[in-house]
Amino acid sequence: PCPCIESHLTAINSLRPHLSTHFCFVCVKQNLPFSVQNKWRLLGMMVVFFGSGFAFPFVVVRHQLLKK
């Protein structure tokens, strides 16, 4: 390979420890703002969260049409 590519790879490899994140893989589910232990409660919360975001524009349009 070209010497410039080798020097570039050497620079990347020397920075690799600084680029790594300090992420705790043991406590993955513990750093969430909601519980994932009960899958049915999680499903209900996700339906409410995404459903309200999906329904909002339709509610606004209905309100504007009925405002007269």
N, CA, C and O atoms as CSV, one atom per row, in Angstrom:
chain,resi,resn,atom,element,x,y,z
A,1,PRO,N,N,0.807,-1.200,0.000
A,1,PRO,CA,C,0.000,0.000,0.000
A,1,PRO,C,C,0.847,1.260,0.000
A,1,PRO,O,O,2.049,1.241,0.266
A,2,CYS,N,N,0.189,2.321,-0.300
A,2,CYS,CA,C,0.835,3.626,-0.355
A,2,CYS,C,C,1.286,4.056,1.047
A,2,CYS,O,O,0.588,3.775,2.021
A,3,PRO,N,N,2.437,4.731,1.171
A,3,PRO,CA,C,2.900,5.174,2.493
A,3,PRO,C,C,1.951,6.176,3.148
A,3,PRO,O,O,1.854,6.229,4.374
A,4,CYS,N,N,1.253,6.966,2.338
A,4,CYS,CA,C,0.330,7.934,2.942
A,4,CYS,C,C,-0.853,7.225,3.590
A,4,CYS,O,O,-1.369,7.691,4.607
A,5,ILE,N,N,-1.294,6.096,3.013
A,5,ILE,CA,C,-2.387,5.332,3.608
A,5,ILE,C,C,-1.924,4.690,4.912
A,5,ILE,O,O,-2.667,4.657,5.894
A,6,GLU,N,N,-0.679,4.175,4.916
A,6,GLU,CA,C,-0.154,3.562,6.133
A,6,GLU,C,C,-0.045,4.585,7.255
A,6,GLU,O,O,-0.366,4.277,8.403
A,7,SER,N,N,0.402,5.798,6.940
A,7,SER,CA,C,0.520,6.818,7.981
A,7,SER,C,C,-0.862,7.237,8.476
A,7,SER,O,O,-1.043,7.533,9.657
A,8,HIS,N,N,-1.833,7.260,7.567
A,8,HIS,CA,C,-3.195,7.605,7.961
A,8,HIS,C,C,-3.763,6.537,8.899
A,8,HIS,O,O,-4.385,6.861,9.911
A,9,LEU,N,N,-3.546,5.262,8.559
A,9,LEU,CA,C,-4.024,4.180,9.415
A,9,LEU,C,C,-3.318,4.188,10.760
A,9,LEU,O,O,-3.934,3.890,11.783
A,10,THR,N,N,-2.042,4.523,10.773
A,10,THR,CA,C,-1.303,4.615,12.030
A,10,THR,C,C,-1.878,5.726,12.901
A,10,THR,O,O,-2.011,5.560,14.113
A,11,ALA,N,N,-2.217,6.850,12.293
A,11,ALA,CA,C,-2.800,7.959,13.050
A,11,ALA,C,C,-4.163,7.571,13.614
A,11,ALA,O,O,-4.482,7.906,14.755
A,12,ILE,N,N,-4.959,6.872,12.826
A,12,ILE,CA,C,-6.279,6.443,13.301
A,12,ILE,C,C,-6.131,5.452,14.449
A,12,ILE,O,O,-6.841,5.547,15.450
A,13,ASN,N,N,-5.210,4.502,14.307
A,13,ASN,CA,C,-5.011,3.510,15.362
A,13,ASN,C,C,-4.470,4.136,16.636
A,13,ASN,O,O,-4.764,3.651,17.728
A,14,SER,N,N,-3.688,5.199,16.524
A,14,SER,CA,C,-3.180,5.847,17.730
A,14,SER,C,C,-4.282,6.630,18.440
A,14,SER,O,O,-4.203,6.836,19.651
A,15,LEU,N,N,-5.315,7.074,17.704
A,15,LEU,CA,C,-6.421,7.809,18.309
A,15,LEU,C,C,-7.545,6.898,18.795
A,15,LEU,O,O,-8.440,7.348,19.510
A,16,ARG,N,N,-7.508,5.637,18.418
A,16,ARG,CA,C,-8.611,4.729,18.732
A,16,ARG,C,C,-8.945,4.659,20.228
A,16,ARG,O,O,-10.131,4.672,20.558
A,17,PRO,N,N,-7.989,4.586,21.145
A,17,PRO,CA,C,-8.376,4.559,22.564
A,17,PRO,C,C,-9.106,5.830,22.994
A,17,PRO,O,O,-9.955,5.775,23.883
A,18,HIS,N,N,-8.796,6.960,22.389
A,18,HIS,CA,C,-9.454,8.208,22.748
A,18,HIS,C,C,-10.855,8.300,22.137
A,18,HIS,O,O,-11.709,9.020,22.654
A,19,LEU,N,N,-11.093,7.580,21.049
A,19,LEU,CA,C,-12.389,7.619,20.382
A,19,LEU,C,C,-13.393,6.655,21.008
A,19,LEU,O,O,-14.597,6.771,20.780
A,20,SER,N,N,-12.893,5.701,21.798
A,20,SER,CA,C,-13.803,4.718,22.376
A,20,SER,C,C,-14.659,5.359,23.458
A,20,SER,O,O,-14.218,6.265,24.165
A,21,THR,N,N,-15.878,4.877,23.572
A,21,THR,CA,C,-16.787,5.409,24.580
A,21,THR,C,C,-16.683,4.572,25.841
A,21,THR,O,O,-16.338,3.391,25.792
A,22,HIS,N,N,-16.978,5.182,26.946
A,22,HIS,CA,C,-16.988,4.486,28.223
A,22,HIS,C,C,-18.431,4.116,28.523
A,22,HIS,O,O,-19.087,4.744,29.354
A,23,PHE,N,N,-18.908,3.103,27.847
A,23,PHE,CA,C,-20.303,2.682,27.961
A,23,PHE,C,C,-20.367,1.430,28.804
A,23,PHE,O,O,-19.615,0.482,28.576
A,24,CYS,N,N,-21.254,1.420,29.771
A,24,CYS,CA,C,-21.414,0.272,30.658
A,24,CYS,C,C,-22.407,-0.699,30.024
A,24,CYS,O,O,-23.610,-0.439,30.018
A,25,PHE,N,N,-21.912,-1.811,29.493
A,25,PHE,CA,C,-22.791,-2.768,28.840
A,25,PHE,C,C,-23.554,-3.627,29.841
A,25,PHE,O,O,-24.525,-4.287,29.473
A,26,VAL,N,N,-23.129,-3.627,31.098
A,26,VAL,CA,C,-23.816,-4.417,32.110
A,26,VAL,C,C,-25.140,-3.764,32.483
A,26,VAL,O,O,-26.126,-4.452,32.744
A,27,CYS,N,N,-25.161,-2.434,32.506
A,27,CYS,CA,C,-26.349,-1.715,32.972
A,27,CYS,C,C,-27.100,-1.073,31.806
A,27,CYS,O,O,-27.514,0.082,31.899
A,28,VAL,N,N,-27.278,-1.804,30.722
A,28,VAL,CA,C,-27.919,-1.248,29.530
A,28,VAL,C,C,-29.374,-0.889,29.802
A,28,VAL,O,O,-29.821,0.192,29.420
A,29,LYS,N,N,-30.109,-1.765,30.446
A,29,LYS,CA,C,-31.534,-1.517,30.675
A,29,LYS,C,C,-31.787,-0.637,31.887
A,29,LYS,O,O,-32.930,-0.246,32.123
A,30,GLN,N,N,-30.773,-0.314,32.656
A,30,GLN,CA,C,-30.965,0.464,33.876
A,30,GLN,C,C,-30.865,1.960,33.635
A,30,GLN,O,O,-31.260,2.736,34.506
A,31,ASN,N,N,-30.357,2.396,32.500
A,31,ASN,CA,C,-30.188,3.827,32.258
A,31,ASN,C,C,-31.305,4.411,31.395
A,31,ASN,O,O,-31.150,5.504,30.850
A,32,LEU,N,N,-32.422,3.705,31.262
A,32,LEU,CA,C,-33.560,4.192,30.491
A,32,LEU,C,C,-34.535,4.924,31.408
A,32,LEU,O,O,-34.648,4.571,32.582
A,33,PRO,N,N,-35.240,5.932,30.904
A,33,PRO,CA,C,-36.193,6.655,31.749
A,33,PRO,C,C,-37.527,5.929,31.918
A,33,PRO,O,O,-38.468,6.503,32.466
A,34,PHE,N,N,-37.628,4.690,31.463
A,34,PHE,CA,C,-38.842,3.897,31.608
A,34,PHE,C,C,-38.444,2.451,31.841
A,34,PHE,O,O,-37.315,2.056,31.551
A,35,SER,N,N,-39.365,1.670,32.360
A,35,SER,CA,C,-39.089,0.274,32.666
A,35,SER,C,C,-39.346,-0.597,31.438
A,35,SER,O,O,-40.323,-0.398,30.715
A,36,VAL,N,N,-38.464,-1.556,31.214
A,36,VAL,CA,C,-38.644,-2.498,30.112
A,36,VAL,C,C,-38.879,-3.910,30.646
A,36,VAL,O,O,-38.803,-4.880,29.891
A,37,GLN,N,N,-39.161,-4.027,31.933
A,37,GLN,CA,C,-39.363,-5.342,32.541
A,37,GLN,C,C,-40.692,-5.959,32.107
A,37,GLN,O,O,-40.753,-7.155,31.822
A,38,ASN,N,N,-41.749,-5.161,32.055
A,38,ASN,CA,C,-43.070,-5.646,31.666
A,38,ASN,C,C,-43.298,-5.279,30.201
A,38,ASN,O,O,-43.483,-4.108,29.869
A,39,LYS,N,N,-43.285,-6.288,29.329
A,39,LYS,CA,C,-43.364,-5.998,27.892
A,39,LYS,C,C,-44.725,-5.444,27.480
A,39,LYS,O,O,-44.806,-4.676,26.522
A,40,TRP,N,N,-45.800,-5.819,28.185
A,40,TRP,CA,C,-47.125,-5.316,27.826
A,40,TRP,C,C,-47.287,-3.862,28.236
A,40,TRP,O,O,-47.910,-3.082,27.515
A,41,ARG,N,N,-46.734,-3.487,29.385
A,41,ARG,CA,C,-46.776,-2.079,29.800
A,41,ARG,C,C,-45.929,-1.237,28.847
A,41,ARG,O,O,-46.311,-0.127,28.476
A,42,LEU,N,N,-44.773,-1.781,28.455
A,42,LEU,CA,C,-43.912,-1.084,27.500
A,42,LEU,C,C,-44.632,-0.903,26.167
A,42,LEU,O,O,-44.550,0.164,25.558
A,43,LEU,N,N,-45.333,-1.934,25.714
A,43,LEU,CA,C,-46.101,-1.831,24.472
A,43,LEU,C,C,-47.169,-0.750,24.584
A,43,LEU,O,O,-47.344,0.051,23.666
A,44,GLY,N,N,-47.887,-0.726,25.710
A,44,GLY,CA,C,-48.912,0.294,25.909
A,44,GLY,C,C,-48.331,1.700,25.919
A,44,GLY,O,O,-48.904,2.615,25.327
A,45,MET,N,N,-47.197,1.876,26.587
A,45,MET,CA,C,-46.558,3.190,26.647
A,45,MET,C,C,-46.077,3.627,25.258
A,45,MET,O,O,-46.178,4.802,24.905
A,46,MET,N,N,-45.558,2.682,24.476
A,46,MET,CA,C,-45.091,3.017,23.130
A,46,MET,C,C,-46.265,3.357,22.214
A,46,MET,O,O,-46.159,4.259,21.384
A,47,VAL,N,N,-47.386,2.640,22.359
A,47,VAL,CA,C,-48.574,2.944,21.551
A,47,VAL,C,C,-49.090,4.331,21.883
A,47,VAL,O,O,-49.451,5.091,20.984
A,48,VAL,N,N,-49.129,4.672,23.173
A,48,VAL,CA,C,-49.590,6.003,23.573
A,48,VAL,C,C,-48.633,7.071,23.059
A,48,VAL,O,O,-49.071,8.096,22.537
A,49,PHE,N,N,-47.327,6.841,23.204
A,49,PHE,CA,C,-46.334,7.835,22.796
A,49,PHE,C,C,-46.376,8.077,21.288
A,49,PHE,O,O,-46.520,9.216,20.846
A,50,PHE,N,N,-46.250,7.011,20.501
A,50,PHE,CA,C,-46.224,7.172,19.049
A,50,PHE,C,C,-47.615,7.469,18.489
A,50,PHE,O,O,-47.744,8.196,17.504
A,51,GLY,N,N,-48.650,6.914,19.108
A,51,GLY,CA,C,-50.012,7.172,18.649
A,51,GLY,C,C,-50.415,8.619,18.836
A,51,GLY,O,O,-51.086,9.197,17.982
A,52,SER,N,N,-50.005,9.214,19.961
A,52,SER,CA,C,-50.348,10.624,20.177
A,52,SER,C,C,-49.610,11.518,19.182
A,52,SER,O,O,-50.171,12.503,18.702
A,53,GLY,N,N,-48.375,11.189,18.874
A,53,GLY,CA,C,-47.630,11.965,17.879
A,53,GLY,C,C,-48.214,11.824,16.486
A,53,GLY,O,O,-48.203,12.774,15.703
A,54,PHE,N,N,-48.727,10.636,16.176
A,54,PHE,CA,C,-49.335,10.415,14.867
A,54,PHE,C,C,-50.694,11.098,14.770
A,54,PHE,O,O,-51.044,11.632,13.718
A,55,ALA,N,N,-51.464,11.086,15.856
A,55,ALA,CA,C,-52.827,11.634,15.835
A,55,ALA,C,C,-52.857,13.152,15.926
A,55,ALA,O,O,-53.843,13.764,15.517
A,56,PHE,N,N,-51.816,13.771,16.443
A,56,PHE,CA,C,-51.817,15.216,16.681
A,56,PHE,C,C,-52.158,16.046,15.439
A,56,PHE,O,O,-53.010,16.929,15.542
A,57,PRO,N,N,-51.542,15.817,14.270
A,57,PRO,CA,C,-51.897,16.632,13.095
A,57,PRO,C,C,-53.356,16.476,12.682
A,57,PRO,O,O,-53.980,17.440,12.239
A,58,PHE,N,N,-53.903,15.277,12.822
A,58,PHE,CA,C,-55.302,15.058,12.463
A,58,PHE,C,C,-56.237,15.804,13.410
A,58,PHE,O,O,-57.254,16.351,12.984
A,59,VAL,N,N,-55.891,15.822,14.690
A,59,VAL,CA,C,-56.697,16.550,15.672
A,59,VAL,C,C,-56.641,18.045,15.391
A,59,VAL,O,O,-57.659,18.730,15.497
A,60,VAL,N,N,-55.476,18.558,15.038
A,60,VAL,CA,C,-55.329,19.984,14.737
A,60,VAL,C,C,-56.146,20.355,13.502
A,60,VAL,O,O,-56.829,21.379,13.502
A,61,VAL,N,N,-56.086,19.544,12.460
A,61,VAL,CA,C,-56.858,19.824,11.237
A,61,VAL,C,C,-58.348,19.763,11.533
A,61,VAL,O,O,-59.103,20.610,11.056
A,62,ARG,N,N,-58.786,18.783,12.306
A,62,ARG,CA,C,-60.211,18.688,12.657
A,62,ARG,C,C,-60.648,19.912,13.449
A,62,ARG,O,O,-61.732,20.448,13.223
A,63,HIS,N,N,-59.812,20.349,14.369
A,63,HIS,CA,C,-60.134,21.538,15.160
A,63,HIS,C,C,-60.262,22.773,14.265
A,63,HIS,O,O,-61.168,23.586,14.444
A,64,GLN,N,N,-59.352,22.906,13.307
A,64,GLN,CA,C,-59.395,24.064,12.409
A,64,GLN,C,C,-60.624,24.023,11.504
A,64,GLN,O,O,-61.209,25.066,11.209
A,65,LEU,N,N,-61.018,22.840,11.065
A,65,LEU,CA,C,-62.191,22.724,10.197
A,65,LEU,C,C,-63.495,22.976,10.953
A,65,LEU,O,O,-64.455,23.484,10.374
A,66,LEU,N,N,-63.539,22.630,12.226
A,66,LEU,CA,C,-64.755,22.812,13.019
A,66,LEU,C,C,-64.807,24.164,13.714
A,66,LEU,O,O,-65.785,24.458,14.402
A,67,LYS,N,N,-63.796,24.983,13.556
A,67,LYS,CA,C,-63.696,26.247,14.282
A,67,LYS,C,C,-64.719,27.276,13.820
A,67,LYS,O,O,-65.030,28.195,14.578
A,68,LYS,N,N,-65.245,27.161,12.632
A,68,LYS,CA,C,-66.184,28.155,12.094
A,68,LYS,C,C,-67.361,28.230,12.941
A,68,LYS,O,O,-68.273,29.008,12.662
